[in-house]
Amino acid sequence: MAVYDLLVIVHIIGTVLGVGAATFAEIHYTRFNSDDIITDDERKTLAVTYTVMRTGLFLLVISGFGFLLYLRLTEYTDLLTSATFLAKMTVVGVLVGNALLLQARIIPLAIGAAVSLTSWYAALILGSLRDTNASYIEILVYYIIAVVVVGVGLRWVRARLHAPKTI
Amino acid sequence: MTTTLAAVLIVHVLSGVIAIGIHNVVLMHLLKKAPNYVFVSRIAWSAVALFLLSWATSAYYYVTYYGTAVKPRILAGALPAGHAFFMETKEHIFLVLPFLAVSIALSVSYLRASPDDALRKSTAFLTLIALCVGAATAAAGVIVSGSI
């Protein structure tokens, strides 16, 4: 198997684990928190989901730098300065920063969840598109709009699923 | 590029990226109120070893190949700032990283023996700085490679 194929496989596995775990982290958290109580079992389920997400992020970053090396060694370096690639790098950087801010409890969970979910899907979409006509700034503007839309959507879903308060 | 130089470049990039990732893990643990200092000090020293490895391999690559074969191509190409700004910045900022890594590892080793909340917070802040410097260095490396 060629090195490039191996990198593609690891990159896809990392993305699948990350996107899947980010999606299920939201689904689980929304369901578990609908009664305002997160039990020990629910907490353990969430912890496993976050571990899978971090594993995905690790595989994504390592294989991403593997691609960088491959492109450098094969002298095909145009991609490294393309708007899509730089935007994807930025989004992955936001994912890491967001995880740190959440861990330090500097940003509210609602904002962190919206950023995390949107960033994972943005990384998936930017990786699938490979290259677009949009500039780096345009891609980031779309990304910020998507974060806001996802944040509002998650808030709406959580409000709808939230158990009615007993009087 | 010879196979040895390619291997040196691969070791430089991967050891650097893994060391930055380790600092990310160190920071995540130091943000907890009661971190597992045994684990954190072990991985902090691993980061030191990896940064030194990345440092040594980058020095060999720069002296034997980059300066004579890559730098002139970047300066003559469409993105001369790849060397003139990003590499010049990267090669100076990168000098700081192993010393930051050693300071973090020493602090965490001290915390392992005598836990101290103020020192934990200060070490977390230092690790955040090391992480930002590391991420900026890695991003500069991508831009330098893309400028060839």
Interface residues (C-beta under 8 A of the other chain):
Chain A: F58 V61 I62 F65 G66 L68 L69 L71 R72 L73 E75 T77 D78 L79 L80 T81 M89 G93 V96 A99 L100 Q103 A104
Chain B: M1 A6 L9 I10 V13 L14 V17 I18 G21 N24 L27 M28 L31 K32 L79 L128 L131 A135 A138 A139 G141 V142 I143 S145 G146 S147 I148
